[in-house]
Every structure is written in C-alpha cells, then in structure tokens.
Amino acid sequence: MADNYWEKRTKAIMDLLDVKDTELTNAVLKEYKAASDDISRKIDDFYEKYADKNTISYDEARKRVRAVDLDDYVKRANAYRKSNKDNPEVLKRLNAQYMTSKISRLELLKLEIDFRILQASNVQSETFTAYLAKESAYIYSALSVGNAIKTLNEGEIESILQMEWSGASYSQRIWRDNDVLANKLKDELVKAAINGTNPRVTAKKLRDTFGGTKPNTERLVRTESTYVANASTAKRYDNMGVKEYEFVAVMDRRTSSICRGMNGQTFPLSEFMPGTNAPAMHPNCRSTIVPAASDLTKYNKYLDSDMVDDLPGMDWDF
C-alpha cells in the first residue's frame, strides 16, 4: 500500500501544480505584453521626433540625441535605481548603462529597450520567487505524515530556490533569457534603421519577437516548478528519516529517453542532485521521487489510502 500511496500522492500534487503553473505562465506573459506595448510606444515617439516621411535613415539614427530626451531617460533610470537600491542585479545592470552627451538616437532607443526589459525581468523574477516559495511550502505540508512538522522555515525555502541546479537558478535563467530577448529586439531596430523600414513594420517585427517568448516561458515554468517540487519533497523525506528514494517517470509517449531510462532506479537521499539523478532532469521534465522500497515499511502505520484524495487546498496567490 505504501508505495502505491506515495506515487498517488505525488501524482495528485503534480496534477494540481499543472493548474497553478499555468497561472504563473500567464502572469509572466502578461509582463512581456506590457513591455511590448511600452516599447511600441517608444518607437512611435522616436519616429515622430526624428523620422522624415515615416522612415528614418541609418545616418539619421546615428545622429546625437537631443539633451532633453537623454535627460528624461536618465531621470527614469535613476528613479528606478533608487526604488531598487537593495536589488544587486538591477543595480549592476543600471550602473553598466553609462550615459554620455554623445549618445546617438539609435543608442537611446536601445537603452529604452534594455531599461524596459530590465523592469520586466525584475518583475518576473519577483513573481517566480513568490510562486515557487509558496509551492515549496505547500508541497512540504502536503507530504506530511503522522506528527511530522508541517512547515518549512524561510531559510530552508530560500536554500531550495537559490540552488544553482544544472548551472543556474531560476532567477539567473530569467535574466539570461531576457538578455537574449533584448538583443534580438535591438537587432531588429538596427535592421529597420539600415533598411529605412516603416515604423509599423518594425513594431510588428518586435511584437513577433515577443511572441516567441511563450514556449520558452512555458518550458521555464514547468521545469523550475518540477525542480522545486522535487527538492521540497526531498527535504520532507529527509526530515522523515528516508534514506533512499526511487525515481518515478511519467511513462507515456512524451516521456524522454533520459527519464525512461532512470524510471525505477533508486539513489541515496544524501546524494540527491537535480539534473543528475533527480528531477528536473531536462526542460519540461515531469518526473518525481518517492521513498525507496527499503524505507516504506517505516511509514505504513501512518498511511491511509483515503489520504491521497485529501490534499490541502491550493488557494494561494502569488
């Protein structure tokens, strides 16, 4: 009964997370939409100020920007710096954007893109943090048995969230992915200036570039959620005294060869390592872990098959 219980319990939790993960994805995409709209307005303003017959040449784009326009950007950037004085990532990036009076019109528009993507990245990172922290606490509580402690403290949650599994944390991946996005947007601007492209065409190309963020966002949410779910599960098992865990893959036509090959394998909990011998093993991973058979008899007295359907509600917001 025990092994059946743990597999059903973890599956029920992952099914519930699918719903909440979609909410997180929509929140992140909403911020991309807001950034896209803001950048489109900046492009409209740019062409209104500098374009001749609704186009702008590369030579014109390379001319020095008017001091009043640069001043407006500097004021907004400095205000954002002050409001995020305790955020090292934001400060590092803003401080890297050195301003001089010789900046060109095109460079100013690039800076506006960098600034808006920086804002979006910061909001998205905060949104992820709030969601994953609540997910971690929820899963730890949902897997409790007997008189086990039902909560994680803030330090334990922070440790799970900040782990650089597979080379990076979720926050580092957000900033990295958005750096790539910003570079793509700026490349489109340069091409538009060189080709004398109509601003409406340019705006559409930028919107299309933003449109490409959806599959990447869905993948990032799924992968990071799977990691946090399993890391929180491992923490619960460790506190329960579990010594070994079994890798459980979702076996269907979408199962990766990696997880298919690891399905049923057992590992010492002390060697739990996401991306190596525990989920998430790859992007969009759906695998989980359960106590190994050698540990199951310890918990039979606590378990009731009806508990599988008695998960705590997931009515938390982020």
C-alpha positions as CSV (number, residue, x, y, z in Angstrom):
1,M,0.0,0.0,0.0
2,A,2.8,2.4,0.9
3,D,4.5,2.6,-2.5
4,N,1.1,3.0,-4.1
5,Y,0.3,5.8,-1.7
6,W,3.4,7.8,-2.3
7,E,3.1,7.5,-6.1
8,K,-0.6,8.5,-6.0
9,R,0.2,11.4,-3.6
10,T,3.0,12.9,-5.6
11,K,0.9,12.5,-8.8
12,A,-2.0,14.3,-7.3
13,I,0.3,17.1,-6.2
14,M,1.8,17.4,-9.7
15,D,-1.6,17.5,-11.3
16,L,-2.6,20.4,-9.0
17,L,0.6,22.2,-9.8
18,D,-0.2,22.0,-13.5
19,V,-3.1,24.4,-12.8
20,K,-1.0,26.8,-10.7
21,D,1.9,26.6,-13.2
22,T,-0.5,27.9,-15.9
23,E,-1.3,30.9,-13.7
24,L,2.3,31.7,-13.3
25,T,3.0,31.4,-17.0
26,N,0.1,33.8,-17.7
27,A,1.5,36.3,-15.2
28,V,4.9,36.2,-16.8
29,L,3.5,36.5,-20.3
30,K,1.3,39.5,-19.2
31,E,4.5,41.3,-18.2
32,Y,6.0,40.6,-21.6
33,K,2.9,42.0,-23.2
34,A,3.2,45.2,-21.1
35,A,6.8,45.5,-22.1
36,S,6.0,45.0,-25.8
37,D,3.3,47.7,-25.7
38,D,5.7,50.2,-23.9
39,I,8.4,49.6,-26.4
40,S,6.0,50.1,-29.3
41,R,5.1,53.5,-27.9
42,K,8.7,54.4,-27.6
43,I,9.2,53.5,-31.3
44,D,6.2,55.7,-32.2
45,D,7.7,58.6,-30.2
46,F,11.1,58.0,-31.8
47,Y,9.8,58.2,-35.4
48,E,7.5,61.1,-34.6
49,K,10.5,63.1,-33.4
50,Y,13.1,62.1,-35.9
51,A,11.5,60.5,-39.0
52,D,11.1,62.0,-42.4
53,K,8.1,60.7,-44.3
54,N,7.6,58.0,-41.7
55,T,11.0,56.4,-42.2
56,I,14.4,57.1,-40.7
57,S,17.8,56.5,-42.3
58,Y,20.7,54.9,-40.5
59,D,22.6,58.1,-40.7
60,E,19.8,60.0,-39.0
61,A,19.5,57.3,-36.4
62,R,23.2,57.7,-35.6
63,K,23.0,61.5,-35.0
64,R,23.2,62.7,-31.5
65,V,20.1,62.6,-29.4
66,R,18.6,65.8,-28.1
67,A,19.7,66.6,-24.5
68,V,16.1,66.8,-23.3
69,D,15.4,63.2,-24.5
70,L,18.5,61.8,-22.7
71,D,17.6,63.7,-19.6
72,D,14.2,62.1,-19.5
73,Y,15.7,58.6,-19.7
74,V,18.3,59.4,-17.0
75,K,15.7,60.6,-14.6
76,R,13.6,57.5,-15.0
77,A,16.6,55.2,-14.7
78,N,17.8,56.9,-11.6
79,A,14.3,56.8,-10.0
80,Y,14.2,53.0,-10.7
81,R,17.7,52.7,-9.2
82,K,16.6,54.3,-6.0
83,S,13.4,52.2,-5.7
84,N,15.5,49.0,-6.2
85,K,18.6,50.0,-4.1
86,D,18.6,46.6,-2.4
87,N,18.5,44.6,-5.6
88,P,22.1,43.9,-6.7
89,E,21.1,42.5,-10.1
90,V,19.1,45.7,-11.0
91,L,21.9,48.0,-9.7
92,K,24.6,46.1,-11.6
93,R,22.7,46.4,-14.9
94,L,21.7,50.1,-14.5
95,N,25.2,51.1,-13.5
96,A,26.5,49.4,-16.6
97,Q,24.4,51.7,-18.8
98,Y,26.9,54.6,-18.9
99,M,25.5,57.8,-20.3
100,T,27.4,60.5,-22.3
101,S,26.3,63.6,-24.2
102,K,27.5,61.9,-27.4
103,I,24.9,59.1,-27.4
104,S,23.1,58.6,-30.7
105,R,19.4,58.5,-31.3
106,L,19.6,54.8,-32.1
107,E,21.6,54.1,-28.9
108,L,19.0,55.9,-26.8
109,L,16.2,53.7,-28.2
110,K,18.4,50.6,-27.5
111,L,18.8,51.9,-23.9
112,E,15.0,52.2,-23.7
113,I,14.6,48.6,-24.7
114,D,17.3,47.5,-22.2
115,F,15.6,49.5,-19.5
116,R,12.1,48.1,-20.2
117,I,13.4,44.5,-20.4
118,L,15.3,45.1,-17.1
119,Q,12.0,46.2,-15.5
120,A,10.2,43.1,-16.9
121,S,12.9,40.8,-15.7
122,N,12.8,42.2,-12.2
123,V,9.0,41.8,-12.0
124,Q,9.2,38.3,-13.5
125,S,11.9,37.3,-11.1
126,E,9.9,38.5,-8.1
127,T,6.8,36.8,-9.4
128,F,8.7,33.5,-9.8
129,T,10.1,33.9,-6.3
130,A,6.7,34.4,-4.7
131,Y,5.2,31.5,-6.6
132,L,8.0,29.0,-6.0
133,A,8.3,29.8,-2.3
134,K,4.6,29.1,-1.8
135,E,4.8,26.0,-3.9
136,S,7.7,24.7,-1.8
137,A,5.8,25.3,1.5
138,Y,2.7,23.7,0.1
139,I,4.4,20.5,-1.1
140,Y,6.3,20.1,2.2
141,S,3.0,20.4,4.1
142,A,1.0,18.2,1.7
143,L,3.5,15.3,2.1
144,S,3.4,15.3,5.9
145,V,2.6,12.1,7.8
146,G,1.9,11.4,11.5
147,N,3.2,14.1,13.8
148,A,5.7,15.4,11.3
149,I,6.5,19.2,11.2
150,K,4.3,20.7,8.6
151,T,6.2,23.8,7.6
152,L,9.5,24.9,6.1
153,N,11.2,27.9,7.6
154,E,12.2,30.8,5.3
155,G,15.9,29.8,5.3
156,E,15.1,26.3,4.1
157,I,12.8,27.6,1.3
158,E,15.5,30.2,0.3
159,S,18.0,27.4,0.1
160,I,15.8,25.4,-2.3
161,L,15.0,28.4,-4.5
162,Q,18.6,29.7,-4.8
163,M,20.2,26.4,-5.6
164,E,22.1,26.6,-9.0
165,W,21.0,23.3,-10.3
166,S,22.2,22.4,-13.8
167,G,24.4,25.5,-13.6
168,A,21.9,28.3,-12.8
169,S,19.0,29.3,-10.5
170,Y,15.5,30.2,-11.9
171,S,16.3,33.9,-11.4
172,Q,19.6,33.7,-13.4
173,R,17.7,31.9,-16.2
174,I,15.1,34.6,-16.3
175,W,17.7,37.4,-16.6
176,R,19.8,35.4,-19.1
177,D,16.8,34.6,-21.3
178,N,15.7,38.2,-21.3
179,D,19.2,39.4,-22.2
180,V,18.8,37.3,-25.3
181,L,15.4,38.8,-26.0
182,A,16.7,42.4,-25.6
183,N,19.5,41.7,-28.1
184,K,17.0,40.3,-30.6
185,L,14.8,43.4,-30.2
186,K,17.8,45.7,-30.7
187,D,19.0,43.8,-33.7
188,E,15.6,44.4,-35.3
189,L,15.9,48.1,-34.6
190,V,19.3,48.3,-36.3
191,K,17.9,46.4,-39.4
192,A,15.0,48.8,-39.5
193,A,17.2,51.8,-39.5
194,I,19.6,50.4,-42.1
195,N,16.7,49.4,-44.4
196,G,14.5,52.5,-43.7
197,T,11.7,50.3,-42.6
198,N,8.3,51.8,-41.8
199,P,7.7,52.0,-38.0
200,R,4.5,49.9,-38.2
201,V,6.5,47.1,-39.8
202,T,9.2,47.5,-37.2
203,A,6.7,47.4,-34.4
204,K,5.2,44.2,-35.8
205,K,8.6,42.5,-36.0
206,L,9.2,43.4,-32.4
207,R,5.8,42.0,-31.4
208,D,6.6,38.8,-33.2
209,T,9.9,38.6,-31.3
210,F,8.0,39.0,-28.0
211,G,5.6,36.3,-29.3
212,G,8.4,33.8,-29.3
213,T,8.7,34.1,-25.5
214,K,5.6,32.0,-24.9
215,P,7.0,28.5,-25.4
216,N,10.2,29.4,-23.6
217,T,8.1,30.8,-20.7
218,E,6.0,27.6,-20.5
219,R,9.2,25.5,-20.5
220,L,10.9,27.5,-17.8
221,V,7.8,27.5,-15.5
222,R,7.3,23.7,-15.9
223,T,11.0,22.9,-15.4
224,E,11.6,25.2,-12.4
225,S,8.3,24.1,-10.8
226,T,9.3,20.4,-11.2
227,Y,12.7,21.1,-9.6
228,V,11.1,22.9,-6.6
229,A,8.5,20.2,-6.2
230,N,11.1,17.5,-6.0
231,A,13.6,19.5,-3.9
232,S,10.8,20.2,-1.4
233,T,9.8,16.6,-1.5
234,A,13.4,15.5,-0.8
235,K,13.5,17.9,2.1
236,R,10.3,16.3,3.6
237,Y,11.7,12.8,3.1
238,D,15.0,13.8,4.7
239,N,13.1,15.1,7.8
240,M,11.1,11.9,7.9
241,G,14.2,9.8,8.0
242,V,14.0,8.4,4.5
243,K,17.4,7.2,3.3
244,E,16.8,6.3,-0.3
245,Y,14.4,7.5,-3.0
246,E,13.1,6.0,-6.2
247,F,13.0,7.9,-9.5
248,V,9.5,7.8,-10.9
249,A,8.9,8.9,-14.5
250,V,5.5,9.6,-16.1
251,M,5.5,6.8,-18.6
252,D,3.7,7.8,-21.8
253,R,4.6,8.8,-25.4
254,R,6.1,12.1,-24.2
255,T,8.5,10.5,-21.8
256,S,12.1,11.4,-22.6
257,S,14.7,8.7,-23.1
258,I,16.6,10.2,-20.0
259,C,13.7,9.7,-17.6
260,R,12.5,6.5,-19.2
261,G,16.0,5.0,-18.5
262,M,16.0,6.3,-14.9
263,N,12.5,5.1,-14.1
264,G,12.6,2.8,-11.1
265,Q,16.2,3.4,-10.2
266,T,17.0,4.2,-6.5
267,F,19.5,6.6,-5.0
268,P,20.7,7.6,-1.6
269,L,18.8,10.7,-0.5
270,S,22.1,12.2,0.7
271,E,23.2,12.2,-3.0
272,F,20.0,13.9,-4.3
273,M,21.1,16.1,-7.2
274,P,18.6,17.6,-9.6
275,G,19.7,17.3,-13.2
276,T,21.9,14.4,-12.3
277,N,19.9,11.7,-10.5
278,A,16.7,13.6,-9.6
279,P,14.1,15.7,-11.4
280,A,14.2,18.1,-13.1
281,M,16.4,16.1,-15.5
282,H,15.7,18.2,-18.6
283,P,13.4,21.0,-19.8
284,N,9.7,20.2,-19.3
285,C,10.6,17.3,-17.0
286,R,7.6,15.8,-15.3
287,S,9.2,13.1,-13.2
288,T,9.0,12.8,-9.4
289,I,10.6,10.9,-6.5
290,V,9.1,8.5,-3.9
291,P,10.7,6.7,-0.9
292,A,12.5,3.6,-2.0
293,A,11.0,0.2,-1.0
294,S,13.6,-0.3,1.7
295,D,12.2,2.7,3.6
296,L,8.5,2.2,3.0
297,T,7.7,-0.1,6.0
298,K,8.6,2.6,8.4
299,Y,5.5,4.6,7.4
300,N,2.8,2.0,6.9
301,K,1.2,2.8,10.2
302,Y,0.7,6.4,9.2
303,L,-0.8,5.8,5.9
304,D,-4.4,5.7,4.8
305,S,-5.3,5.3,1.2
306,D,-8.1,7.9,1.7
307,M,-5.3,10.5,2.4
308,V,-4.4,10.5,-1.3
309,D,-7.6,12.4,-2.1
310,D,-7.3,14.7,1.0
311,L,-4.7,17.2,-0.3
312,P,-4.7,20.6,1.3
313,G,-6.2,23.3,-0.9
314,M,-4.1,25.3,-3.3
315,D,-5.9,28.6,-2.9
316,W,-2.6,30.6,-2.5
317,D,-2.0,33.6,-4.8
318,F,1.4,34.9,-5.9
